[in-house]
Amino acid sequence: MLLEGLHLPLTTPFYPDGRLNLRKLEHNVDRYSRTPVAGLVALGETGEPAMLSDAEMREALAAAMGAAAETKVMIAGVSRGSVFGTLELAEFAASLRYDAVLVKRPAGLRSDQVRETLTFFQAVADRSPVPVILSSVASAPLSVEIVAELASHPGVIGLADEDISAARGLDRFGAVRAVTAAVRREVVVTHVFAAATGRMLAVREQAQGQAGAGFVSAESLGGLGTAVVVAPVAAPAAPGRPAVKTRSKTVGFQVIASGSAGMLSGLRAGAVGAMPGFAASAPQACYEVYAAWKDDDQALAEEKQARIAPAIELVELGLGVPGLRFGCDLNGYFGGRPRLPLLPLSGAEREAVERVMDGIRN
């Protein structure tokens, strides 16, 4: 699976009484699908999976997939406290046609438990029905040595790395890139070298199957006469859904910069994509950083990153998920109240967010 582009981590909406609000999740996913982001991440860190029961996690994954455009890469956060629980959720995500799963080190493992950490990721990657993306977050970081050990596993396709320090980010991403330089894999892409998602390929397979139905085997004629070969009539694609044309592309170990503040530094150091939490509140503004970098307009990329830096500092890093939720509300997405014990923003905090996001509207 190709991981280039901006991948937007979803928040998880709740009703005021704390119940899971699937309708608003579908509303958000539908709107995000109309933006230029490459993919969506359900149940990542900003999706607060620790706040959800197993049943709610499955409901959220199903709702997000049901509302997503088939051209968007869909990544499911499936991290649980055990290999068994993680694989159970990964298998469910695969049944919904998620393109990859995002897995972080379990909270029960310490950073110095290297052998246990490697065993966890290797066991998950061995049996996961979809590709695994390693997740290194501030609460559960992965050392460069662990990443180097796991990068050669055929089931591990990349790393989402959270590093909010621009200075440290260059060293971090450069080190990961160096130890994974030998990894080479073939991925399926569209004719314009964009990611070919599982849902897009399913449409093609369905069309090919319908076309193949035009063949009649000689055996089925029962010896009643000479078999005549007739060329099958190509099955038309569903209205508005032409069968995708694909090709292959060679990629290395794909690194995604998942820290909003260090997004540009990560891209410059070798990351192929970005997964900034702030994108839930401002998808277009975050995409503009990636687009300017992709076009090699470094001055514009710096300008775009600097433009959103104060908002990232306050909304995401300062206020956390409640801040991101209110940012979503400001830009026409549903943020709503967080689930207890997290509290909504105070009046003063809301005013501060409104000021800092005044020019960042989508």
N, C-alpha and C positions, 0 to 999 in steps of 0.2 A: 504494500500500500504506500502510495506517495504521500508524504507529509508536508510538502511545500505549502506555503501560504499562511494565512492567519486563522487559527483555530480558537473559537470563542467558547470559554467555559460558562455554562449556564448556571443561573441561580435556581433554587427550588422554591416556587411560590407556595404560600400557606394562606388559609383563611384566617380571619382574626382570632378564631378560637383554637388555632393551631393545627387544624386538619390540612392534609395535603390538597392543594388546589390544582388539579390536573388541567382544568380548562384554561387557566392563566398560563400554565406551562406550555400548552399547545399554542396559545396566542403568541407567546414570546418566540417559540421556535419557528412559527410561521413567519413572523416579522423578520427574525434574524436570517431566515432562509432567503429573504429578498435583498440582503446586503451582499457585498462582494467577498465575505469571508469564505475561506476554503472548507471549513468544517465546524462542527459543534461538538462540545464535550459535555456529556451528561454525567452528573455525579462526580465531578472533579472537586477540588478543594472548596471552591466557592459554592458548590451545590450542597454543601453540608451533609454528606452521606452519613456521618456519625449521628446526626439528628434523626435519621430515618430507620424504621424497622425494615426487615428483609422484604416483607410484602410491599411496603411503600417504595423501596428501591426498585422493585420489579415494575410496579405501576408507573413510576417516573420514567424508567427506561422505555417502556412501551409507549407512553404518551409522547415522549420526545421523538421517538422514531416515527410514530404515526403522523406527525405534523411536519417532518423535515422534508425538504426538497431532495430528490434522489441524487442530485449532483453534489450534495454536501457530504464530505467525509464525516462519518458518525463514529465518535470514540466514546466508550463507556468506562466510567470509573468503577472498578469491581473490587477494590481492595477490601479485604476482610481480615480478621485476626488469625486466620488459618489458611493453609493450602486448600483444604476441603471447601471452606466457605467461599474463597476467592474463585475456585474453579466452578463451583455451582452457579455463581452469578455470571461468570464468563460464558458458560454454556447457554445460559438464558439469553445473554446479549447476542450470542451467535445465532440463536434461533430467531431473533428479531432482525438479523442481517446487519448488525453493527460491524464496522470495518476493522476495528482494533479495540483492544482494552488497555486501560491505563492502570498500572499497578504500582503502589508504593510499598515501602518496607512497613510491616505491621508494627503498630505502636508497642506491642509486647516485646519487640526485639531491640536491644541496645545497639548503638553504633559500633561497639567493640565486638559484637557477636557476628563476626564476619562469616564463619562457616555456616551458621544458622541462616543468615541473610541470603547467602548464595544458594543454599538448599531450597529456601522458600521460592526464590525467583526461578530457579532451574526446574523445580517440580511443577510450578504453574506453567512455564513456557513449554515444558514437555507435553502437557496434556491440554493446553488451551486450544479450542477449535479455531480461534482467530489470532492474528498477530498481537504480540505484547509490546507495549511502550512502557519503558521504565519511568517512574516518576521520582524525582529527587526534590523534595520540598524542605523548607526550613525546619519543620518538625520531625522529618524523617529523611535526612540527607543520605546520599549514596556517595561513597568515596570514588575517586577516579579508578582506583585499583579494582573495585567491585564492578564498575561499569566495563572496564577492560575485559574482565573475566566473562561477563554475560553477553557482551556485544557479538561474540562469535556464534552464539546459540542461534540456530535457524529460525526459531520462533520469536526471537527478540529483534524488532526492526528499528528501534530508536529510543531516545531519551528525552523526556520533558524535564528541563532543568530550571529550577527557580533560583535565580541569583540576582537580587535587587541592587547589588553594588556594581556600578559600571566598571570601576577599576578592577575589582576582583573577578568580574565576569569575563574580561578578556583572558585572564590567566586560566580560569576554570574551563571555559569552552575550548580554549586552545589546547589544554592538556587532554581533554576528552577526545578532541579531534585527532590528536597525535596518536593516542593509544588505540584508536579504532580505524586508522587510515587503511588498513589492509582489508577491511570488510567490504565486499562487493555483492550486490544482489540485483536480480531482475524484478522489476515491478511492472504491472500493467497500467498503461495510461491511455488517454484518449488521443485522437489524431492531432490535437493541439498541445499535447504533453501535459494535460491536467489529470488529476487523479480520476481513475475509473472506479467508482464505488461498487459495492456488491449489488446494490439495487439496479444500477445501470447495466451491469453484466447479466443480471437475471432477466432483464427485458430482452437482451440479445439472445440468451439461451432459449427463452420461450419462443422467440421468432424462429430460431433455427430448428427447434423441435417441431413447430407447426409446419415449416417448410418440408422437413423430412417425412412428415406424414403422407406426402404425396406418392412415395415409393410403394410399389406392390411387389412382394417377394414371389419368386417362381413357385416356391413350395405351397404358397397359399392358393395357387390355382388348381392344386390337386391333380395335376397331370391331364387336365382337360383340353389343353391346347398349347400352342407355342407362346412363351412368355414374351411380352412386348415391353420394352423399356420406354417409359414416358418421362420426360423431364418434369420434375415437380414445379408447381407454381409457387413462387416465393410468397410467403405469408406477409401481408402488410403489417407494419408495426402499429401499435395502438395509436389512436389519434393524439397528436401532440407529443408522442414519445417514440421518436425514431430510434431504431437499433443503433447502439453506439459502435463506432469504429475504433478499434484499439491498436496499439502497438506496444512494444516493450521498451523500457528505459533502464539503464544501469545506474544504480544509486549506491552510495556508501551507507554507513551507519548514520541514520538521520537524527540530528539533534534539533530540538525545539526549545527556544528561549521562552520559559514560562513566567519570568518575572517582568512585570509591567515596566518598572523603572529601568531595568537593564535590557529591555527588548532590543534596542538598536545596537548596543554593544555586543549582545549575543549574536545578532545577525552578522555583524561585521567580523566576528571571530570565527564564523563558520556554520552557524545554525541555519537550517533550511527553512525554518518557519518560526512562528511565534504563537504563544498561548497565554496572552496577558489577561489576568483576572479583570482588569479595568474595562476590557472590551465589552463586558456585559452591560455596562452603563453607557459606553461610547464606542460602538463597533466601527463607525466610519472614521472617527478620529484616530483610532488605533490602526486601522487598515491603511490610512494615509502614510503612516510611518513606514509600514512594510512596503507599500507601493513605491514610495520615493527611494527606499533602499534598493528595491528590485530594479528600478530604472537607473540605478547608479547616480542618482542626484543626491549626493551626500549632504550638501548644504541644506537642501529642502528637508531631507530626512531628519537632520539635527533640529531644524526649525519646528517640524511637526512633533518631535519627541519633547522638545522644550516647552511647546505649547500645552501639552497635557501633563507635564511633570508636576506642577503644583496640585493639580486635581488628584493625581495618583498618590502623592504624598499625604494628602488629607483624607480622601474618600476611601482608598483601598488600604494603605498602610496605617493610617491613623485611626480610622473608624471601623475598618474591617467589613465584614459581610453586611451589617446594617447600613453602612455608608454606601456600599455598592447597590444595595436594594433601593435606597432613596435616589441614587443616581439614575437607576433604571426608571423610576417613576418620573423623574424630570424629563427624560427623553422618550417617553411614550411607550416604554416597556413596563411590564408589571413587576414591581419589586415587592411592595407590601411589607407587612410586619415580619420580623424574624420569629422563629419558634423559641419559646422560653427554654433556657434561662437568658438568652440574648434579648436585649431590649431595643426598641426603636430609638431613633435619634431624638434628642431634646430639641426644643425650639431654636436654641442658639446654634446647635450643631447643624440643623437643617438650613438655617440662614447662611452659615459658613459654606456649606456645600453648594447652595444656590449661587453664591458669589463666585466661588472658584470654578464652577462649571458654566458660568454665564455665557461664554463664547464657545462652549463645546456641546453643540446640539446636533442630533442626527434625525 
